[in-house]
């Protein structure tokens, strides 16, 4: 059977119904893998320079409609068909847009762009692989997915990696086209090749590829300034010479020959270059036995110097795109470090756009069509998207499948719970008391509300249920005040002999932007910064006073996070850092901000987990056991008072109705808090939701070299240290 790994029922996609009307972002069914295919989650999809003229009909390309447009992309495998033997769920892959028939390779088409020139290719596109990469998910043939060695390619340079990003990798699609032509004419190291025109997107890419193959390059173009820029930004510039196209065929040929014997000529002129003199000039400059690769997009016949070709034994090769094997080969070239990407290759990412900004994305490369410039569409963004029905379906599914009501014993254990006077926090505190906890501390902002919560818990449990000895303490904790947080942690240090479980549940969703006393938006302050500070202050106590290690018990620090963190593949950065960016008023949106800050909390969790220490004296060769297990949990869509700051009457009514119909009860949500602390070593650093440990959120999963982790953790620590200097010592472990 197919492995479908939590594919949603629906997804967001850009749908084109006709070339006579613009595409629209819609909610469509998520594809499912079949034999010979896989479903991938699109991280970054390319935009070709003439994309808008494809889908407005000006290029007159043939393709079926309706269709989900797109081209090549960098993606992550989300589900695989039953016959997949190499690809695994979670693999980072290159999605190739050149689709070929398995039983007739000449039946080939460019996915979602052109159905090809045969009835077989048209059938394959129409009936099987019609939709492509401008969607959150894409169904693709297994052959079109090339696994990327993340350790080597995206890993940190000091660990043997190349340090490339997903955005950097997306540019390889531009390099593949000229690589197919240059490999076809067997260009070898030490040879000289003319590339013309060399200043456009594909011509510039050809220069980069030829240099990576070890060749010397003569770059021809009409614009001297652009040629000068090319020579300045490409790697191995000492092997690059430039020649301007003047329109004087013989003069240009003479200039070419000044650079010595020329072995090959690579032509990739656009339709607009029809009739240019450069083709004659370049062919006339070739040595005896030279080769020509014709990859240009000319729409009419091109005259050639027949007699010279015949007398010099010149060989002309026509090449459309590249072969399947070329994709694997170019990645090998990349892995060796010979082929450069990113700034080292002169590549310039001029824009990244969500699906909703498809028009801006299609206009951008049209206006920035120089060598190395490229544009990306990133479909997998946050749920501020328009797929409200998808959200409702996910909520309903979660409501109908609540977490299991596990009932482990917490006898002789001390539990600390913040945000415990109401909602999920209250229900979790009640469960810990019901299940035998010796002592439960309720961290609350209002002591009166905390006392009310204690009374309700005592009444619910009752002396007849055998919990007479349970101690319930109510401690004041204001998560908007660093002194209050410090005092709370200091009290814990003095009054708790052994802290077994700390569940940091306090959180808020602000209806409008409001800064804290420390200059941070209140949601960011409470949900990320203050929670991290409290965790940092409690962690040393938990490590120092961990139960006797001989018993095998390890304390647990549990952070309450959100599954919304899984909707992000990128974060905004205005140049001052991610936290400062989302601290700006213009970037504030109640639920978006709340969700982004839970992403930050996931990175904070990793930072905290790295400070959890290691048990001393564990057997040699055994997996090290931390002094404290650090885990994050999500109760799922649950009725709570997170939105208590909503002031509009209609908003309160809407929240109430939706909560009743589509959200779990607070008791059901609290079950995840209880089961989360029982995950042991497997859960350390992990995320617990829907009764299972989930793979890390996309942003964390893709951060193989830890660059983003280090950056966000440093921002959080720096923000705290500014007002609480002792944080600097705490993070030293």
C-alpha positions as CSV (number, residue, x, y, z in Angstrom):
1,X,0.0,0.0,0.0
2,X,1.0,3.6,-0.4
3,X,2.6,5.5,2.5
4,X,0.7,8.7,2.8
5,X,2.1,10.2,6.0
6,X,-0.5,12.6,7.2
7,X,-1.5,14.1,3.8
8,X,-4.3,16.7,4.3
9,X,-7.5,16.1,2.5
10,X,-7.2,19.4,0.6
11,X,-4.5,21.9,-0.3
12,X,-4.1,25.4,-1.7
13,X,-3.3,25.6,-5.4
14,X,-3.1,28.1,-8.3
15,X,-5.6,27.0,-10.8
16,X,-5.8,28.1,-14.5
17,X,-9.1,27.4,-16.1
18,X,-8.4,29.2,-19.4
19,X,-5.7,31.4,-21.0
20,X,-8.4,34.0,-21.5
21,X,-8.8,34.6,-17.8
22,X,-6.3,34.9,-14.9
23,X,-5.6,32.0,-12.6
24,X,-7.1,31.9,-9.1
25,X,-5.9,30.4,-5.8
26,X,-8.3,27.7,-4.8
27,X,-8.7,24.8,-2.5
28,X,-8.5,21.5,-4.3
29,X,-8.1,17.8,-3.2
30,X,-4.6,16.8,-2.2
31,X,-3.3,14.2,-4.7
32,X,-2.5,10.6,-3.5
33,X,0.5,8.6,-4.6
34,X,-0.1,5.7,-7.0
35,X,2.3,3.0,-8.4
36,X,5.3,4.7,-9.8
37,X,4.7,8.1,-8.2
38,X,5.1,10.1,-5.0
39,X,3.5,13.2,-3.6
40,X,5.9,16.0,-2.6
41,X,5.4,19.1,-0.5
42,X,6.6,22.1,-2.6
43,X,9.1,24.3,-0.8
44,X,10.3,26.5,-3.6
45,X,9.1,26.5,-7.2
46,X,10.8,28.2,-10.1
47,X,9.4,30.9,-12.3
48,X,10.6,31.0,-15.9
49,X,11.1,34.5,-17.4
50,X,8.3,34.1,-20.0
51,X,5.8,32.4,-17.6
52,X,3.1,35.0,-18.0
53,X,3.2,34.7,-21.7
54,X,2.6,31.0,-21.4
55,X,-0.5,31.2,-19.4
56,X,-2.0,34.3,-21.1
57,X,-1.8,32.4,-24.4
58,X,0.7,34.6,-26.2
59,X,3.2,31.7,-26.6
60,X,0.4,29.5,-27.9
61,X,1.7,26.5,-26.0
62,X,-0.6,23.5,-26.0
63,X,-1.8,22.2,-22.6
64,X,-5.0,20.9,-21.1
65,X,-7.2,23.0,-18.8
66,X,-8.0,23.4,-16.0
67,X,-4.5,23.0,-14.9
68,X,-2.3,23.8,-11.9
69,X,0.7,25.6,-13.4
70,X,4.3,25.3,-12.4
71,X,7.8,24.2,-13.3
72,X,10.7,22.6,-11.5
73,X,11.0,22.9,-7.7
74,X,12.7,21.9,-4.6
75,X,10.4,19.8,-2.5
76,X,10.2,17.3,0.3
77,X,8.7,13.8,-0.1
78,X,5.3,13.6,1.7
79,X,4.0,10.3,0.5
80,X,5.3,7.5,-1.7
81,X,3.7,4.8,-3.9
82,X,4.0,1.1,-2.9
83,X,6.8,0.4,-5.4
84,X,9.2,3.2,-4.2
85,X,12.4,1.6,-2.9
86,X,14.9,4.4,-2.7
87,X,12.9,7.5,-1.8
88,X,11.8,7.9,1.8
89,X,9.2,10.2,3.4
90,X,11.0,13.4,4.4
91,X,13.7,13.3,1.7
92,X,14.6,16.6,0.2
93,X,14.3,16.3,-3.6
94,X,14.6,18.1,-6.8
95,X,11.3,18.0,-8.8
96,X,12.2,17.9,-12.5
97,X,9.6,19.3,-14.8
98,X,10.6,17.3,-17.9
99,X,8.3,14.3,-17.8
100,X,8.9,11.3,-20.1
101,X,6.9,8.2,-20.8
102,X,8.3,5.0,-19.2
103,X,7.6,2.8,-22.3
104,X,8.4,5.5,-24.9
105,X,11.0,8.1,-23.7
106,X,10.4,10.2,-26.9
107,X,6.9,11.0,-25.5
108,X,8.0,13.9,-23.3
109,X,6.5,17.1,-22.2
110,X,7.2,20.1,-19.9
111,X,4.9,19.7,-16.9
112,X,2.1,22.2,-16.9
113,X,3.8,24.2,-19.7
114,X,3.6,22.3,-23.0
115,X,2.1,18.9,-23.7
116,X,4.9,18.0,-26.2
117,X,4.8,17.0,-29.8
118,X,3.3,13.5,-29.8
119,X,-0.1,12.0,-29.0
120,X,1.6,9.9,-26.3
121,X,3.0,13.0,-24.5
122,X,-0.3,14.8,-24.8
123,X,-2.1,11.8,-23.3
124,X,0.4,11.4,-20.4
125,X,0.0,15.1,-19.5
126,X,-3.8,15.2,-19.9
127,X,-4.6,12.0,-18.1
128,X,-1.9,11.4,-15.5
129,X,0.5,14.3,-14.6
130,X,-1.5,17.4,-15.5
131,X,-1.0,19.4,-12.4
132,X,2.3,20.6,-11.1
133,X,4.3,22.7,-8.7
134,X,2.2,25.9,-8.0
135,X,0.4,24.1,-5.2
136,X,1.2,23.0,-1.7
137,X,1.5,19.4,-2.9
138,X,2.3,17.8,-6.2
139,X,2.0,14.3,-7.7
140,X,5.1,13.4,-9.7
141,X,6.7,10.3,-11.3
142,X,9.4,8.7,-9.1
143,X,11.8,9.2,-12.0
144,X,11.3,13.0,-11.7
145,X,12.5,13.1,-8.1
146,X,16.2,13.3,-7.4
147,X,17.1,12.8,-3.8
148,X,19.4,15.6,-2.5
149,X,22.2,14.6,-0.1
150,X,21.3,17.2,2.6
151,X,24.3,16.5,4.8
152,X,26.7,17.3,2.0
153,X,24.7,20.0,0.1
154,X,23.0,21.9,2.9
155,X,25.2,21.0,5.7
156,X,27.5,23.5,7.5
157,X,30.9,24.0,5.8
158,X,32.7,23.2,9.0
159,X,31.1,19.8,9.0
160,X,31.9,19.0,5.4
161,X,28.8,20.6,3.9
162,X,28.4,23.2,1.2
163,X,26.0,25.4,3.2
164,X,23.5,25.8,0.5
165,X,19.8,26.7,1.1
166,X,16.6,25.5,-0.5
167,X,16.5,28.8,-2.3
168,X,20.1,28.3,-3.6
169,X,19.2,24.8,-4.8
170,X,16.2,26.0,-6.9
171,X,18.6,27.7,-9.3
172,X,19.9,24.3,-10.5
173,X,16.9,24.0,-12.8
174,X,18.3,26.9,-14.9
175,X,21.7,25.1,-15.1
176,X,20.2,21.8,-16.2
177,X,19.1,23.0,-19.6
178,X,22.6,24.1,-20.8
179,X,24.2,21.2,-19.0
180,X,22.2,18.9,-21.3
181,X,23.5,20.6,-24.4
182,X,27.1,20.9,-23.2
183,X,27.2,17.3,-22.2
184,X,25.7,16.3,-25.5
185,X,28.6,17.8,-27.4
186,X,31.0,16.2,-25.0
187,X,32.6,19.4,-23.7
188,X,35.7,18.5,-21.7
189,X,38.0,20.2,-19.2
190,X,40.6,22.4,-20.9
191,X,38.5,23.0,-24.1
192,X,37.2,26.4,-25.2
193,X,33.5,27.0,-25.9
194,X,31.6,30.0,-27.2
195,X,28.4,30.7,-25.3
196,X,25.9,33.0,-27.1
197,X,23.9,34.8,-26.1
198,X,25.6,34.7,-22.7
199,X,23.8,37.4,-20.8
200,X,20.3,36.0,-20.5
201,X,19.0,33.5,-17.9
202,X,20.0,30.4,-19.8
203,X,23.0,31.7,-21.5
204,X,24.4,32.9,-18.2
205,X,23.7,29.5,-16.7
206,X,25.6,27.9,-19.6
207,X,28.7,30.0,-18.7
208,X,28.5,28.7,-15.1
209,X,28.1,25.1,-16.2
210,X,30.9,25.2,-18.7
211,X,33.2,26.6,-16.1
212,X,32.2,23.9,-13.7
213,X,33.0,21.3,-16.4
214,X,36.5,22.8,-16.6
215,X,36.2,24.6,-19.9
216,X,37.4,28.1,-20.9
217,X,34.4,30.3,-22.0
218,X,34.1,33.0,-24.6
219,X,30.9,34.8,-23.6
220,X,29.1,36.7,-26.4
221,X,26.5,39.3,-25.9
222,X,25.2,42.7,-27.1
223,X,25.5,44.6,-23.9
224,X,29.0,45.4,-22.8
225,X,28.0,46.4,-19.3
226,X,26.1,43.1,-18.8
227,X,29.1,41.1,-20.1
228,X,31.4,43.0,-17.7
229,X,29.0,42.1,-14.8
230,X,29.0,38.5,-15.9
231,X,32.8,38.3,-15.8
232,X,32.8,39.9,-12.4
233,X,30.3,37.6,-10.7
234,X,31.0,34.1,-12.1
235,X,33.4,31.7,-10.5
236,X,36.7,31.1,-12.2
237,X,36.5,34.5,-14.0
238,X,40.1,34.0,-15.2
239,X,38.7,31.4,-17.7
240,X,36.1,33.8,-19.1
241,X,36.6,36.1,-22.1
242,X,33.9,38.4,-23.5
243,X,33.1,39.4,-27.1
244,X,30.4,41.9,-28.0
245,X,28.0,41.2,-30.8
246,X,28.3,44.2,-33.2
247,X,26.3,43.0,-36.1
248,X,29.5,42.8,-38.2
249,X,29.8,39.0,-38.8
250,X,33.4,39.0,-39.9
251,X,34.6,41.5,-37.3
252,X,33.0,39.5,-34.5
253,X,34.5,36.3,-35.9
254,X,37.9,37.9,-35.8
255,X,37.5,38.9,-32.2
256,X,36.5,35.4,-31.3
257,X,39.6,33.9,-32.9
258,X,41.8,36.2,-30.9
259,X,41.3,34.0,-27.9
260,X,42.9,30.9,-29.5
261,X,41.6,27.7,-30.9
262,X,37.9,27.2,-30.2
263,X,36.5,23.7,-29.8
264,X,32.7,24.2,-29.4
265,X,29.9,26.7,-29.8
266,X,26.8,26.5,-27.6
267,X,23.8,28.5,-28.9
268,X,20.7,29.2,-26.8
269,X,19.3,32.3,-28.5
270,X,15.6,33.3,-27.8
271,X,13.0,33.7,-30.6
272,X,13.8,37.5,-30.6
273,X,17.4,36.7,-31.8
274,X,16.1,35.3,-35.1
275,X,18.4,36.7,-37.9
276,X,21.2,37.7,-35.6
277,X,24.7,37.5,-37.1
278,X,26.2,35.8,-34.1
279,X,25.4,32.3,-35.4
280,X,27.6,32.7,-38.5
281,X,30.3,34.4,-36.5
282,X,30.6,31.7,-33.9
283,X,30.5,28.8,-36.4
284,X,33.1,30.5,-38.6
285,X,35.4,30.8,-35.6
286,X,35.4,27.0,-34.8
287,X,38.5,24.8,-35.3
288,X,38.5,21.8,-37.7
289,X,36.3,19.1,-36.1
290,X,34.5,21.6,-33.8
291,X,31.0,21.0,-32.4
292,X,27.9,23.1,-32.2
293,X,25.0,22.6,-29.7
294,X,21.8,24.1,-31.0
295,X,19.4,24.8,-28.1
296,X,17.9,28.1,-29.2
297,X,14.3,28.9,-29.4
298,X,14.1,30.2,-32.9
299,X,10.7,29.7,-34.5
300,X,11.9,29.8,-38.1
301,X,14.7,28.3,-40.1
302,X,18.2,29.7,-39.5
303,X,20.7,30.0,-42.3
304,X,24.1,28.4,-41.6
305,X,27.5,28.5,-43.5
306,X,27.1,25.1,-45.1
307,X,30.4,25.0,-47.0
308,X,32.4,25.8,-43.9
309,X,30.6,23.2,-41.9
310,X,31.3,20.6,-44.6
311,X,35.0,21.5,-45.2
312,X,35.9,21.7,-41.5
313,X,34.1,18.5,-40.5
314,X,32.0,20.5,-38.0
315,X,29.3,18.6,-36.2
316,X,25.9,20.1,-35.3
317,X,23.9,18.7,-32.4
318,X,20.3,19.6,-31.8
319,X,19.3,19.2,-28.2
320,X,15.9,19.8,-26.5
321,X,16.3,20.0,-22.7
322,X,18.4,17.1,-21.2
323,X,18.4,13.4,-20.5
324,X,17.2,11.8,-17.3
325,X,20.7,10.8,-16.4
326,X,21.9,14.4,-16.7
327,X,19.9,15.3,-13.6
328,X,21.8,12.9,-11.4
329,X,25.1,13.9,-13.1
330,X,24.7,17.6,-12.4
331,X,24.0,16.9,-8.7
332,X,27.2,14.9,-8.6
333,X,29.0,17.9,-10.1
334,X,27.4,20.0,-7.3
335,X,28.4,17.5,-4.6
336,X,32.1,17.7,-5.6
337,X,32.0,21.4,-5.2
338,X,32.9,22.0,-8.9
339,X,29.5,23.4,-9.7
340,X,28.7,26.5,-7.7
341,X,25.3,27.8,-6.6
342,X,24.2,30.9,-4.7
343,X,26.3,34.0,-4.5
344,X,29.4,32.0,-5.6
345,X,27.8,31.4,-8.9
346,X,26.6,34.9,-9.4
347,X,23.0,33.8,-8.8
348,X,20.6,36.5,-7.7
349,X,17.3,35.6,-6.1
350,X,15.3,38.7,-6.9
351,X,12.0,37.7,-5.3
352,X,10.1,35.0,-3.3
353,X,6.3,35.1,-3.5
354,X,3.3,33.2,-2.1
355,X,0.7,31.8,-4.4
356,X,-1.5,34.7,-3.9
357,X,1.1,37.0,-5.4
358,X,1.4,34.9,-8.6
359,X,1.1,38.0,-10.8
360,X,4.0,39.8,-9.1
361,X,6.0,36.5,-9.3
362,X,5.4,36.2,-13.1
363,X,6.2,39.9,-13.7
364,X,9.4,39.8,-11.7
365,X,11.6,37.7,-14.0
366,X,10.2,39.5,-17.1
367,X,11.7,42.6,-15.6
368,X,14.8,41.0,-14.2
369,X,15.9,38.6,-17.0
370,X,19.7,39.0,-16.6
371,X,22.2,36.2,-16.1
372,X,21.8,34.6,-12.7
373,X,18.5,36.3,-11.8
374,X,15.7,34.1,-10.7
375,X,12.3,34.1,-8.9
376,X,10.6,31.6,-6.7
377,X,7.0,30.9,-5.7
378,X,6.7,29.3,-2.2
379,X,3.2,27.7,-2.0
380,X,3.5,26.1,1.4
381,X,2.8,29.2,3.6
382,X,0.7,29.8,6.7
383,X,-3.1,29.3,7.0
384,X,-3.8,33.0,6.6
385,X,-4.6,31.5,3.2
386,X,-8.1,31.2,1.9
387,X,-8.7,27.5,2.5
388,X,-11.1,28.0,5.4
389,X,-12.9,24.8,4.6
390,X,-9.7,22.9,4.9
391,X,-9.1,24.4,8.3
392,X,-12.6,23.5,9.4
393,X,-12.2,19.9,8.1
394,X,-8.9,19.5,10.1
395,X,-10.6,20.8,13.2
396,X,-13.6,18.5,12.8
397,X,-11.3,15.5,12.2
398,X,-9.4,16.3,15.4
399,X,-12.6,16.8,17.4
400,X,-13.9,13.4,16.3
401,X,-10.6,11.7,17.2
402,X,-9.6,13.0,20.6
403,X,-6.4,11.9,22.4
404,X,-6.5,8.7,24.4
405,X,-7.3,9.2,28.1
406,X,-4.1,7.6,29.5
407,X,-4.0,7.4,33.3
408,X,-0.4,6.9,34.5
409,X,0.4,7.2,38.2
410,X,2.0,10.3,39.4
411,X,2.4,9.1,43.0
412,X,5.1,10.9,44.9
413,X,5.7,13.3,42.1
414,X,5.7,17.1,42.2
415,X,4.1,18.9,39.2
416,X,4.3,22.6,38.3
417,X,1.7,24.0,35.9
418,X,1.5,27.6,34.6
419,X,-1.8,29.0,33.2
420,X,-3.5,26.6,35.5
421,X,-6.6,28.4,36.7
422,X,-8.7,27.9,33.6
423,X,-9.1,25.9,30.4
424,X,-6.7,23.2,29.4
425,X,-4.2,24.1,32.1
426,X,-6.8,23.6,34.8
427,X,-8.0,20.3,33.4
428,X,-4.4,19.0,33.2
429,X,-3.8,20.1,36.8
430,X,-6.9,18.3,37.9
431,X,-5.7,15.1,36.1
432,X,-2.3,15.2,37.8
433,X,-4.1,15.4,41.2
434,X,-6.6,12.7,40.3
435,X,-3.7,10.4,39.2
436,X,-1.9,10.6,42.5
437,X,0.5,13.6,42.3
438,X,1.9,14.4,45.7
439,X,2.1,18.1,45.1
440,X,0.8,20.4,42.3
441,X,1.8,24.0,42.0
442,X,-0.6,26.3,40.1
443,X,1.2,29.2,38.5
444,X,-1.5,31.9,38.0
445,X,-1.7,35.6,37.3
446,X,-4.6,36.2,39.6
447,X,-4.3,34.7,43.1
448,X,-8.0,34.8,43.6
449,X,-8.7,32.9,40.4
450,X,-6.0,30.5,41.4
451,X,-7.7,29.9,44.8
452,X,-11.0,29.3,43.0
453,X,-9.3,26.7,40.8
454,X,-7.7,25.0,43.8
455,X,-11.2,24.8,45.4
456,X,-12.7,23.3,42.3
457,X,-10.0,20.7,42.0
458,X,-10.4,19.7,45.7
459,X,-14.1,19.5,45.2
460,X,-13.8,17.4,42.1
461,X,-11.3,15.0,43.7
462,X,-12.8,14.8,47.1
463,X,-11.4,13.1,50.2
464,X,-13.3,9.9,49.4
465,X,-11.1,9.3,46.4
466,X,-8.0,8.7,48.4
467,X,-6.1,11.9,47.7
468,X,-6.2,13.5,51.1
469,X,-2.5,14.0,51.2
470,X,-2.3,15.8,47.8
471,X,-1.0,19.4,48.3
472,X,-2.2,22.1,45.9
473,X,-0.3,25.4,46.0
474,X,-1.2,28.6,44.3
475,X,1.7,30.9,43.3
476,X,1.5,34.2,41.6
477,X,3.1,34.4,38.2
478,X,2.8,37.4,35.7
479,X,4.2,36.3,32.4
480,X,4.4,40.0,31.3
481,X,6.8,40.8,34.2
482,X,10.4,39.5,34.3
483,X,10.7,40.2,38.1
484,X,7.6,38.1,38.6
485,X,9.0,35.3,36.6
486,X,12.3,35.5,38.4
487,X,10.5,35.5,41.8
488,X,8.4,32.5,40.8
489,X,11.5,30.5,39.8
490,X,13.3,31.6,42.9
491,X,10.4,30.4,45.1
492,X,10.5,27.1,43.2
493,X,14.2,26.7,43.9
494,X,13.6,27.4,47.7
495,X,10.4,25.5,48.3
496,X,10.4,22.5,45.9
497,X,12.7,19.7,47.0
498,X,12.3,17.9,43.8
499,X,10.5,19.2,40.7
500,X,9.5,16.2,38.6
501,X,7.3,17.8,35.9
502,X,7.1,21.4,34.8
503,X,4.3,22.2,32.2
504,X,4.6,25.7,30.8
505,X,1.1,26.3,29.5
506,X,0.5,30.0,30.0
507,X,-0.2,31.8,26.7
508,X,-2.3,34.5,25.1
509,X,-3.6,35.6,21.7
510,X,-3.9,39.4,21.6
511,X,-6.7,40.8,19.5
512,X,-4.7,44.0,18.7
513,X,-1.1,45.1,18.8
514,X,0.0,46.1,22.3
515,X,3.6,46.3,23.5
516,X,4.9,44.9,26.8
517,X,7.0,46.9,29.2
518,X,10.1,45.5,27.4
519,X,9.1,46.7,24.0
520,X,7.9,43.4,22.6
521,X,4.4,42.7,21.3
522,X,2.5,41.0,24.1
523,X,1.9,37.7,22.3
524,X,5.6,37.5,21.5
525,X,6.5,38.5,25.0
526,X,4.3,35.8,26.8
527,X,4.4,32.9,24.3
528,X,8.0,33.0,23.4
529,X,10.3,35.2,25.5
530,X,8.7,34.8,28.9
531,X,8.1,31.1,28.5
532,X,11.7,30.6,27.4
533,X,13.0,32.7,30.4
534,X,10.9,30.6,32.9
535,X,12.2,27.4,31.3
536,X,15.8,28.6,31.5
537,X,15.4,29.4,35.2
538,X,13.7,26.1,36.1
539,X,16.0,23.9,34.0
540,X,19.0,24.1,36.3
541,X,16.9,23.3,39.4
542,X,15.4,20.3,37.6
543,X,18.8,19.0,36.6
544,X,20.3,19.5,40.0
545,X,17.5,18.0,42.0
546,X,16.6,15.2,39.5
547,X,15.3,12.1,41.2
548,X,17.8,9.3,42.1
549,X,19.1,8.3,38.6
550,X,19.3,4.7,39.8
551,X,15.5,4.6,39.7
552,X,15.5,5.4,36.0
553,X,13.2,8.5,36.4
554,X,14.0,11.7,34.5
555,X,12.2,15.0,35.1
556,X,10.3,16.5,32.3
557,X,10.1,20.1,31.1
558,X,7.0,20.4,28.8
559,X,6.3,23.4,26.6
560,X,2.8,23.9,25.2
561,X,3.2,24.7,21.5
562,X,1.0,24.6,18.4
563,X,0.6,22.5,15.3
564,X,0.3,25.8,13.4
565,X,4.1,25.7,13.3
566,X,3.8,23.1,10.6
567,X,2.4,25.6,8.1
568,X,5.6,27.5,7.6
569,X,8.6,27.0,5.3
570,X,10.1,30.5,5.7
571,X,10.1,33.4,8.1
572,X,10.2,37.1,7.4
573,X,13.4,39.0,8.3
574,X,13.6,42.8,7.8
575,X,17.3,42.7,8.3
576,X,17.1,43.3,12.1
577,X,16.2,39.7,12.9
578,X,13.1,37.5,12.9
579,X,11.9,38.5,16.3
580,X,12.2,42.2,15.5
581,X,10.4,41.7,12.2
582,X,7.4,40.0,13.8
583,X,7.5,42.7,16.5
584,X,6.6,45.4,14.0
585,X,3.0,46.7,14.0
586,X,2.7,46.2,10.2
587,X,3.3,42.5,10.6
588,X,0.8,41.9,13.4
589,X,-2.1,39.7,12.8
590,X,-3.6,38.0,15.9
591,X,-3.6,34.4,14.8
592,X,-0.7,34.6,12.4
593,X,1.5,36.2,15.1
594,X,0.4,33.6,17.6
595,X,1.4,30.8,15.2
596,X,4.7,32.3,14.2
597,X,5.7,32.7,17.8
598,X,5.0,29.0,18.4
599,X,7.5,28.4,15.6
600,X,9.9,30.4,17.6
601,X,9.1,28.4,20.7
602,X,9.9,25.2,18.7
603,X,13.4,26.6,18.1
604,X,13.6,27.6,21.8
605,X,12.7,24.1,22.7
606,X,15.7,22.8,20.8
607,X,17.9,25.3,22.5
608,X,16.6,24.2,25.9
609,X,17.1,20.6,25.0
610,X,20.7,21.2,24.3
611,X,21.1,22.5,27.9
612,X,19.4,19.5,29.5
613,X,22.7,17.8,30.4
614,X,23.5,14.1,30.4
615,X,23.2,11.5,33.2
616,X,26.6,10.7,34.7
617,X,27.7,7.1,34.7
618,X,25.5,5.7,31.9
619,X,26.9,2.5,30.4
620,X,29.6,2.9,27.7
621,X,28.1,2.8,24.3
622,X,24.6,3.4,25.5
623,X,22.5,6.2,24.3
624,X,23.1,9.2,26.6
625,X,20.2,10.1,28.9
626,X,19.6,13.8,29.5
627,X,19.2,15.0,33.1
628,X,15.8,16.5,32.0
629,X,13.6,15.5,29.1
630,X,12.4,18.6,27.1
631,X,9.3,18.1,24.9
632,X,6.7,20.3,23.3
633,X,3.0,19.3,23.0
634,X,-0.1,20.5,21.2
635,X,-3.5,19.7,22.6
636,X,-5.0,20.3,19.1
637,X,-8.0,22.6,18.4
638,X,-9.3,22.9,21.9
639,X,-11.8,25.2,23.6
640,X,-9.8,27.6,25.8
641,X,-9.6,31.2,26.9
642,X,-6.7,32.0,24.6
643,X,-8.9,34.5,22.7
644,X,-10.1,36.1,25.9
645,X,-8.9,39.5,24.7
646,X,-11.4,39.6,21.9
647,X,-13.5,42.6,22.6
648,X,-16.0,42.7,19.7
649,X,-19.3,41.0,20.6
650,X,-19.6,39.3,17.2
651,X,-16.0,37.9,17.6
652,X,-16.8,36.4,21.0
653,X,-20.0,34.8,19.6
654,X,-18.2,33.5,16.6
655,X,-15.4,32.0,18.7
656,X,-18.0,30.4,21.0
657,X,-20.0,28.8,18.2
658,X,-17.0,27.5,16.4
659,X,-15.4,26.2,19.6
660,X,-18.5,24.3,20.4
661,X,-18.9,22.8,17.0
662,X,-15.3,22.1,16.0
663,X,-13.0,22.0,19.0
664,X,-12.2,19.4,21.6
665,X,-13.2,19.9,25.1
666,X,-10.6,21.3,27.5
667,X,-10.6,17.9,29.2
668,X,-9.8,16.1,25.9
669,X,-7.1,18.7,25.2
670,X,-5.5,18.2,28.6
671,X,-4.9,14.5,27.8
672,X,-2.0,15.5,25.6
673,X,-0.3,17.3,28.5
674,X,-0.5,14.1,30.6
675,X,0.6,11.7,27.8
676,X,3.3,14.1,26.6
677,X,5.3,13.9,29.9
678,X,5.4,10.1,29.5
679,X,7.3,10.0,26.2
680,X,10.7,9.5,27.8
681,X,13.9,9.6,25.8
682,X,12.0,9.2,22.5
683,X,10.2,12.4,23.1
684,X,13.3,14.5,24.1
685,X,13.4,17.5,21.8
686,X,10.3,16.2,20.0
687,X,6.7,17.4,19.3
688,X,3.7,15.4,20.7
689,X,0.3,15.8,19.0
690,X,-2.6,13.5,18.3
691,X,-1.1,10.7,20.4
692,X,2.1,10.5,18.4
693,X,5.5,12.1,18.1
694,X,5.5,14.0,14.8
695,X,8.4,14.7,12.6
696,X,9.8,18.2,13.1
697,X,8.0,21.1,11.5
698,X,9.2,22.0,8.0
699,X,11.4,24.9,9.1
700,X,13.1,22.7,11.7
701,X,13.3,19.6,9.4
702,X,14.9,21.6,6.6
703,X,17.4,23.3,9.0
704,X,20.0,20.5,8.6
705,X,23.0,22.7,9.3
706,X,21.4,24.4,12.3
707,X,21.9,27.9,10.9
708,X,18.3,29.0,11.5
709,X,18.3,27.3,14.9
710,X,21.4,29.2,15.9
711,X,20.1,32.5,14.6
712,X,16.7,32.4,16.3
713,X,18.0,31.0,19.5
714,X,20.6,33.8,19.6
715,X,17.9,36.3,19.0
716,X,15.7,34.9,21.8
717,X,18.7,34.8,24.2
718,X,19.8,38.2,23.2
719,X,16.4,39.7,23.8
720,X,16.2,38.2,27.2
721,X,19.7,39.0,28.3
722,X,19.2,42.7,27.6
723,X,16.7,42.8,30.5
724,X,17.8,39.7,32.5
725,X,21.6,39.6,32.4
726,X,21.8,36.2,34.2
727,X,20.4,34.6,31.0
728,X,23.9,34.7,29.5
729,X,25.2,32.4,32.3
730,X,22.2,30.1,32.1
731,X,22.7,29.4,28.4
732,X,26.3,28.4,29.0
733,X,24.9,25.3,30.6
